[in-house]
């Protein structure tokens, strides 16, 4: 009898208290604050379709409820894919994790393949994007496809069943976590990819989800964002910049500046000397692709967008100091392509439909960040044959559970119109727009936490908008 069957049979006869064996710990946040919490683990099959699947040990930290009448456990789902829920709880959102304890146990969960739930090494491929050689978008995509093929072979030779790293399998992990905790239902609290997983769980686990808080929503058909919506984001950014006279004077036409810089680099890339730690330099060819990739990285939040504006402005004027500063933070000379099994597999399996891909390719030709917002998707789409979950997976879930959606107007990763589409099948949605906030909106204002608390208490929202201050777009965030 397979190990999987034995585990499933055993779980039927274990009481919740016996299954949820935990260790008391002192949890220390990055701020230095400490709190008593409980570490736990539970086992799941790597691939539920394989009766002989190896088992994965998934980790979480439970912060006990503090309220008099706690509800369902609140499971935090990190973004990425690839982010650690436990790691997030240690960071800037620690106070929010503590505040949510009023409504139930708060579970900082490391999804399969992430954080303390990951036993797969990152794959360092033999493929490298040349530093000082001009290559086009097709050649860049080919290098990533070759790296993905190479890494798949490496991971599978190590006994990893990549077919288990899909959002559907992760949703089923949430069902196992619920049983492990001895709960009838769980509340889901997610951001970015965490909302993608939450939406899949709402569909996959009817009756098991009490309610959900979703911020910066990524729909099941939105692993790859449309370039036209990214361009619309830049129009909103321009409107925000125009409210600050000094910034408006510095950046009167953001889109025009970006297109001008990209066209010039396409026609004549610039050879830079990249400073190394030993004091020497290495050649680096600045091409249009790098500027588009920088745009993709820096538009999540308004503060980082300020750096992007200064970066483009510098290149526009022939000043490459900020470009070199950015390269020193993100680039290792002659580095080969490195991939994570979980994030690569999750994106490939969630995929993109033929129709949406055709629209993406048409829009990318003239889009301000081209094909790079979600690179290496869709560049590697289909590289692992038969891995895509299909168009049925990508349909919006239908449910009447209470859902709170929080959307930032200056979110450069997930866009307001797309977020509304992502939850279009949900009939009991409270939607709050956080004006001037970006992708990482939870800690932008105390009002965000207050709105979450009202939702958890079952109260109506105080307002459908929260307004936060804009950063100074002429000041660099780092």
C-alpha positions as CSV (number, residue, x, y, z in Angstrom):
1,X,0.0,0.0,0.0
2,X,1.4,3.4,-1.0
3,X,2.5,6.0,1.6
4,X,-0.1,8.4,0.3
5,X,-3.0,6.0,1.0
6,X,-1.6,5.2,4.4
7,X,-1.5,8.9,5.3
8,X,-5.0,9.5,4.0
9,X,-6.4,6.6,6.0
10,X,-4.6,7.7,9.1
11,X,-6.0,11.2,8.8
12,X,-9.6,9.9,8.9
13,X,-9.1,8.5,12.4
14,X,-7.0,11.3,14.0
15,X,-8.7,13.9,16.1
16,X,-7.9,17.5,15.2
17,X,-6.0,18.0,18.4
18,X,-3.8,15.0,17.6
19,X,-3.2,16.2,14.1
20,X,-2.3,19.8,15.0
21,X,0.9,19.1,16.9
22,X,2.6,22.4,17.4
23,X,5.7,23.8,19.1
24,X,5.5,27.0,21.2
25,X,8.0,29.6,20.0
26,X,8.9,33.2,20.6
27,X,8.3,34.8,17.3
28,X,10.6,37.8,16.6
29,X,9.7,40.4,14.0
30,X,12.3,42.4,12.1
31,X,11.2,45.4,14.3
32,X,12.5,43.5,17.4
33,X,8.9,42.9,18.7
34,X,8.2,39.5,20.1
35,X,5.1,37.4,20.6
36,X,4.3,33.9,21.7
37,X,3.3,31.8,18.7
38,X,3.1,28.2,17.6
39,X,5.0,26.4,14.8
40,X,3.3,23.6,13.1
41,X,3.6,21.3,10.1
42,X,1.4,18.9,8.2
43,X,2.1,16.5,5.3
44,X,0.5,16.6,1.9
45,X,1.2,14.6,-1.3
46,X,3.4,16.4,-3.8
47,X,1.1,15.2,-6.6
48,X,-2.3,14.0,-5.5
49,X,-2.8,12.3,-8.9
50,X,0.0,9.9,-8.2
51,X,-0.7,7.3,-5.5
52,X,3.0,6.8,-4.9
53,X,3.7,10.5,-4.6
54,X,6.4,11.6,-2.2
55,X,5.1,13.6,0.8
56,X,5.8,17.3,1.4
57,X,6.0,18.8,4.9
58,X,4.3,22.2,4.9
59,X,5.1,24.8,7.6
60,X,3.1,27.6,9.3
61,X,3.2,29.8,12.3
62,X,0.0,30.3,14.3
63,X,-0.7,33.4,16.2
64,X,-3.5,32.6,18.7
65,X,-6.7,34.6,18.6
66,X,-7.1,37.4,21.2
67,X,-10.8,38.3,20.7
68,X,-13.6,37.0,23.0
69,X,-15.4,35.4,20.1
70,X,-12.8,34.2,17.6
71,X,-14.0,33.0,14.2
72,X,-12.4,30.8,11.6
73,X,-8.6,30.7,11.4
74,X,-7.3,33.4,9.1
75,X,-4.8,32.1,6.6
76,X,-2.3,34.6,5.1
77,X,-1.4,33.8,1.5
78,X,1.8,35.5,0.3
79,X,2.3,36.8,-3.2
80,X,4.9,36.0,-5.8
81,X,4.4,33.2,-6.5
82,X,7.2,32.2,-4.2
83,X,6.7,34.5,-1.2
84,X,6.9,33.3,2.3
85,X,3.9,33.9,4.6
86,X,6.1,33.4,7.7
87,X,8.7,35.8,6.3
88,X,6.0,38.4,5.6
89,X,4.8,38.2,9.2
90,X,8.3,39.2,10.3
91,X,8.3,42.3,8.2
92,X,6.4,45.6,7.9
93,X,3.0,43.9,8.1
94,X,3.7,42.4,11.6
95,X,1.3,44.9,13.3
96,X,-1.5,43.9,10.9
97,X,-1.0,40.2,11.7
98,X,-1.3,41.1,15.4
99,X,-4.4,43.2,14.8
100,X,-6.1,40.4,12.9
101,X,-5.9,38.1,15.9
102,X,-9.0,39.9,17.3
103,X,-11.0,37.8,14.8
104,X,-9.4,34.4,15.0
105,X,-6.1,32.5,15.0
106,X,-3.8,34.0,12.3
107,X,-1.9,31.5,10.3
108,X,1.3,32.7,8.5
109,X,1.5,29.9,5.9
110,X,4.4,28.9,3.7
111,X,2.8,27.5,0.6
112,X,4.4,24.4,-1.0
113,X,7.7,25.2,-2.5
114,X,8.2,28.4,-0.5
115,X,10.1,29.4,2.7
116,X,10.1,26.6,5.3
117,X,7.9,24.5,3.0
118,X,10.5,24.2,0.3
119,X,13.0,21.4,-0.1
120,X,13.9,22.2,-3.8
121,X,17.1,24.0,-4.6
122,X,17.0,26.8,-7.1
123,X,18.3,25.7,-10.5
124,X,21.4,27.5,-11.8
125,X,21.2,26.8,-15.5
126,X,24.0,26.9,-18.0
127,X,22.2,29.6,-20.0
128,X,23.4,33.2,-19.7
129,X,22.1,36.5,-21.2
130,X,25.2,38.1,-22.6
131,X,26.2,41.3,-20.8
132,X,28.0,43.1,-23.7
133,X,26.3,41.6,-26.7
134,X,23.1,42.9,-28.4
135,X,20.3,40.3,-28.5
136,X,16.7,40.8,-29.5
137,X,13.5,39.8,-27.7
138,X,13.3,36.4,-29.5
139,X,16.8,35.5,-28.6
140,X,16.2,36.5,-25.0
141,X,13.1,34.3,-24.8
142,X,15.0,31.4,-26.4
143,X,17.6,31.5,-23.6
144,X,14.9,31.4,-20.9
145,X,13.1,28.5,-22.7
146,X,16.3,26.6,-22.8
147,X,16.9,27.3,-19.1
148,X,13.4,26.1,-18.2
149,X,14.0,22.9,-20.1
150,X,17.3,22.4,-18.5
151,X,16.0,23.1,-15.0
152,X,13.1,20.7,-15.4
153,X,15.4,17.9,-16.2
154,X,17.6,18.8,-13.2
155,X,14.6,18.9,-10.8
156,X,13.1,15.7,-12.1
157,X,16.4,13.9,-11.7
158,X,16.3,15.0,-8.1
159,X,12.9,13.3,-7.6
160,X,10.8,16.4,-7.8
161,X,7.3,15.9,-9.3
162,X,6.8,19.3,-10.9
163,X,3.2,18.3,-11.8
164,X,2.4,19.0,-8.2
165,X,3.3,22.6,-8.3
166,X,0.1,24.1,-9.5
167,X,-2.3,26.6,-8.0
168,X,-5.0,23.8,-7.8
169,X,-2.7,21.6,-5.7
170,X,-1.9,24.6,-3.5
171,X,-5.6,25.2,-3.1
172,X,-6.1,21.6,-1.9
173,X,-3.3,22.1,0.6
174,X,-5.5,24.8,2.2
175,X,-8.2,22.1,2.7
176,X,-5.6,19.9,4.4
177,X,-4.5,22.8,6.5
178,X,-8.1,23.4,7.5
179,X,-8.5,19.8,8.6
180,X,-5.2,19.9,10.4
181,X,-6.3,22.9,12.4
182,X,-9.6,21.2,13.3
183,X,-11.6,24.0,11.7
184,X,-14.9,23.7,9.7
185,X,-13.8,26.7,7.6
186,X,-11.0,29.2,7.1
187,X,-10.8,32.8,6.2
188,X,-8.3,33.6,3.4
189,X,-6.2,36.8,3.5
190,X,-4.1,37.3,0.4
191,X,-2.2,39.8,-1.8
192,X,-1.2,39.6,-5.4
193,X,-0.5,35.9,-6.3
194,X,-2.0,35.1,-2.9
195,X,-5.3,36.3,-4.3
196,X,-4.9,34.1,-7.4
197,X,-4.6,31.2,-5.0
198,X,-7.5,32.4,-2.9
199,X,-9.7,32.7,-6.0
200,X,-8.8,29.1,-7.0
201,X,-9.6,27.9,-3.4
202,X,-13.0,29.6,-3.4
203,X,-13.9,27.5,-6.5
204,X,-12.1,24.3,-5.5
205,X,-13.2,24.2,-1.9
206,X,-17.0,25.1,-1.8
207,X,-18.2,25.4,1.8
208,X,-14.7,25.5,3.3
209,X,-14.0,29.2,2.9
210,X,-15.8,31.5,5.4
211,X,-14.7,34.9,3.8
212,X,-11.8,36.4,2.1
213,X,-9.7,39.6,2.1
214,X,-8.1,40.2,-1.3
215,X,-5.6,43.0,-2.0
216,X,-4.1,43.8,-5.4
217,X,-6.1,41.0,-7.0
218,X,-4.6,38.8,-9.7
219,X,-7.3,36.9,-11.5
220,X,-7.1,33.3,-12.6
221,X,-6.6,34.5,-16.2
222,X,-4.2,37.3,-15.3
223,X,-0.8,35.6,-14.7
224,X,0.2,37.6,-17.8
225,X,-1.0,41.2,-17.7
226,X,-2.0,43.1,-20.8
227,X,0.4,45.8,-22.0
228,X,-2.5,48.2,-22.8
229,X,-3.3,48.2,-19.1
230,X,0.3,48.9,-18.1
231,X,0.2,51.8,-20.5
232,X,-3.0,53.0,-18.8
233,X,-1.2,52.8,-15.5
234,X,1.5,55.2,-16.8
235,X,-1.3,57.6,-17.8
236,X,-2.6,57.5,-14.2
237,X,1.0,58.0,-13.0
238,X,1.3,61.1,-15.2
239,X,-1.9,62.5,-13.6
240,X,-0.5,62.0,-10.2
241,X,2.9,63.6,-11.2
242,X,1.0,66.6,-12.6
243,X,-0.4,67.4,-9.1
244,X,3.1,68.3,-8.0
245,X,4.4,71.4,-9.9
246,X,8.1,70.5,-9.6
247,X,7.6,66.9,-10.7
248,X,5.3,68.0,-13.5
249,X,8.0,70.3,-14.8
250,X,10.6,67.5,-14.6
251,X,8.4,64.9,-16.2
252,X,5.8,66.6,-18.5
253,X,5.5,63.6,-20.8
254,X,6.4,60.3,-19.1
255,X,5.3,58.1,-22.0
256,X,7.0,60.3,-24.6
257,X,10.3,60.2,-22.5
258,X,10.1,56.4,-22.2
259,X,9.5,55.9,-25.9
260,X,12.3,58.3,-26.8
261,X,14.8,56.5,-24.7
262,X,13.8,53.1,-25.9
263,X,13.9,54.1,-29.5
264,X,17.4,55.5,-29.2
265,X,18.7,52.4,-27.4
266,X,17.1,50.2,-30.0
267,X,19.0,52.2,-32.7
268,X,22.2,52.5,-30.8
269,X,22.8,50.6,-27.5
270,X,25.2,52.2,-25.1
271,X,28.2,50.3,-23.8
272,X,28.7,51.0,-20.1
273,X,31.5,50.1,-17.7
274,X,30.0,48.2,-14.8
275,X,31.8,48.7,-11.5
276,X,33.0,45.6,-9.8
277,X,33.7,45.1,-6.1
278,X,37.4,44.8,-6.6
279,X,37.6,48.2,-8.2
280,X,37.7,47.0,-11.8
281,X,35.0,47.3,-14.4
282,X,33.2,45.0,-16.8
283,X,31.4,45.9,-20.0
284,X,27.6,46.1,-20.0
285,X,25.6,46.9,-23.1
286,X,22.5,49.0,-22.2
287,X,19.7,48.0,-24.5
288,X,16.0,48.9,-24.7
289,X,15.2,45.6,-23.0
290,X,16.9,46.6,-19.7
291,X,14.9,49.8,-19.5
292,X,11.7,47.9,-20.0
293,X,12.7,45.4,-17.4
294,X,13.5,48.3,-15.0
295,X,10.0,49.7,-15.7
296,X,8.5,46.3,-14.9
297,X,10.4,46.1,-11.6
298,X,9.9,49.6,-10.4
299,X,6.2,50.4,-11.0
300,X,4.6,48.3,-8.3
301,X,4.4,51.3,-5.9
302,X,4.5,55.1,-6.4
303,X,7.7,55.5,-4.4
304,X,9.7,53.1,-6.6
305,X,8.1,54.7,-9.7
306,X,9.8,57.9,-8.7
307,X,13.2,56.2,-9.1
308,X,12.0,54.9,-12.5
309,X,11.2,58.4,-13.7
310,X,14.7,59.6,-12.6
311,X,16.3,56.6,-14.2
312,X,14.7,57.3,-17.6
313,X,15.3,61.0,-17.3
314,X,19.0,60.4,-16.7
315,X,19.4,58.1,-19.7
316,X,17.4,60.7,-21.8
317,X,20.0,63.3,-20.9
318,X,23.0,60.9,-21.3
319,X,23.6,60.5,-17.6
320,X,23.9,56.8,-16.7
321,X,24.8,57.1,-13.0
322,X,21.4,55.8,-11.8
323,X,21.5,53.0,-14.3
324,X,24.8,51.8,-13.0
325,X,23.5,52.2,-9.4
326,X,20.5,50.0,-10.3
327,X,22.7,47.4,-12.0
328,X,24.9,47.2,-8.9
329,X,21.8,46.3,-6.9
330,X,20.3,43.7,-9.2
331,X,22.9,42.4,-11.5
332,X,25.9,40.0,-11.2
333,X,28.2,40.1,-14.3
334,X,28.0,37.0,-16.5
335,X,25.4,35.4,-14.2
336,X,23.6,32.5,-15.6
337,X,19.8,32.2,-15.6
338,X,18.5,30.9,-12.2
339,X,15.0,29.6,-11.7
340,X,12.7,28.6,-8.8
341,X,10.8,25.4,-9.2
342,X,7.6,26.7,-7.5
343,X,7.3,30.1,-9.1
344,X,8.2,28.7,-12.6
345,X,5.8,25.8,-12.3
346,X,2.9,27.9,-10.9
347,X,3.1,30.4,-13.7
348,X,3.4,27.8,-16.4
349,X,0.4,25.9,-15.1
350,X,-1.8,28.9,-14.6
351,X,-0.7,29.9,-18.1
352,X,-2.4,32.1,-20.6
353,X,-5.1,31.3,-23.2
354,X,-4.4,31.4,-27.0
355,X,-6.8,34.4,-27.3
356,X,-5.2,36.4,-24.5
357,X,-1.7,35.6,-25.8
358,X,-2.6,36.9,-29.3
359,X,-3.9,40.1,-27.7
360,X,-0.8,40.3,-25.5
361,X,1.6,40.0,-28.5
362,X,-0.3,42.6,-30.5
363,X,-0.2,45.1,-27.6
364,X,3.4,44.4,-26.6
365,X,4.8,45.6,-29.9
366,X,4.2,49.2,-28.8
367,X,3.7,48.8,-25.1
368,X,5.8,50.9,-22.8
369,X,7.3,47.9,-21.0
370,X,6.8,45.6,-24.0
371,X,6.9,41.9,-23.1
372,X,8.6,42.2,-19.7
373,X,6.1,42.9,-16.9
374,X,5.7,39.2,-16.1
375,X,8.9,37.9,-17.7
376,X,9.8,35.1,-18.2
377,X,6.1,34.6,-18.9
378,X,4.7,34.4,-21.5
379,X,8.1,33.8,-23.1
380,X,8.3,30.3,-21.7
381,X,4.7,29.5,-22.2
382,X,4.2,25.8,-23.2
383,X,7.9,24.9,-22.7
384,X,6.8,22.1,-20.4
385,X,4.4,20.2,-22.6
386,X,1.0,19.4,-21.1
387,X,1.6,21.5,-18.0
388,X,-1.1,24.2,-18.6
389,X,-4.2,23.8,-16.4
390,X,-6.4,24.9,-19.3
391,X,-9.0,27.6,-20.0
392,X,-11.5,26.1,-17.6
393,X,-9.1,26.9,-14.7
394,X,-8.9,30.5,-15.8
395,X,-12.6,31.2,-15.5
396,X,-13.6,33.6,-12.6
397,X,-14.9,31.7,-9.6
398,X,-18.6,32.0,-8.7
399,X,-19.5,32.4,-5.0
400,X,-21.6,34.3,-2.6
401,X,-19.1,34.3,0.3
402,X,-18.2,37.7,1.7
403,X,-15.2,39.2,0.0
404,X,-13.3,42.4,0.7
405,X,-11.3,43.7,-2.3
406,X,-8.7,46.4,-1.8
407,X,-7.4,48.1,-4.9
408,X,-4.7,50.8,-5.2
409,X,-5.1,53.3,-8.0
410,X,-1.3,53.5,-8.6
411,X,-0.7,49.8,-8.5
412,X,1.6,49.0,-11.4
413,X,1.4,45.2,-11.2
414,X,-2.4,44.5,-10.9
415,X,-4.7,47.1,-12.4
416,X,-8.1,48.4,-11.1
417,X,-10.1,47.3,-14.2
418,X,-8.5,43.9,-14.2
419,X,-9.1,43.4,-10.5
420,X,-12.8,44.1,-11.0
421,X,-12.9,41.5,-13.8
422,X,-11.1,39.0,-11.6
423,X,-13.9,39.0,-9.0
424,X,-16.8,39.4,-11.4
425,X,-18.3,36.0,-10.5
426,X,-18.4,36.9,-6.8
427,X,-21.8,38.3,-5.7
428,X,-21.0,39.5,-2.2
429,X,-18.0,41.9,-2.7
430,X,-17.1,45.0,-0.7
431,X,-14.7,46.9,-2.9
432,X,-12.6,49.7,-1.5
433,X,-10.3,51.8,-3.6
434,X,-7.1,53.1,-2.0
435,X,-6.4,56.3,-3.9
436,X,-2.7,56.9,-4.6
437,X,-1.7,53.5,-3.2
438,X,0.3,51.0,-5.1
439,X,0.6,47.2,-5.1
440,X,1.7,46.9,-1.5
441,X,-1.1,48.8,0.1
442,X,-1.7,47.2,3.4
443,X,0.5,49.5,5.5
444,X,-0.2,52.7,3.5
445,X,-2.8,54.0,6.0
446,X,-4.4,52.9,9.3
447,X,-7.7,53.2,7.5
448,X,-6.8,50.1,5.5
449,X,-6.6,48.0,8.7
450,X,-9.8,49.6,10.0
451,X,-11.6,48.7,6.8
452,X,-10.4,45.1,7.3
453,X,-11.6,45.1,10.9
454,X,-15.1,46.4,9.9
455,X,-15.3,43.7,7.3
456,X,-14.3,40.9,9.7
457,X,-17.0,42.2,12.2
458,X,-19.6,42.0,9.4
459,X,-20.1,45.8,9.4
460,X,-20.6,47.9,6.3
461,X,-17.6,49.8,5.0
462,X,-17.2,53.3,6.3
463,X,-16.4,54.5,2.8
464,X,-15.6,52.9,-0.6
465,X,-12.4,55.0,-0.9
466,X,-9.4,55.6,1.3
467,X,-6.9,58.4,0.2
468,X,-3.2,58.3,1.0
469,X,-0.5,60.8,0.4
470,X,1.6,60.7,-2.8
471,X,5.3,60.5,-2.5
472,X,7.5,63.4,-3.7
473,X,8.1,62.3,-7.3
474,X,11.3,64.3,-7.4
475,X,12.8,62.5,-4.4
476,X,14.6,59.2,-4.8
477,X,13.3,56.4,-2.5
478,X,16.8,54.8,-2.2
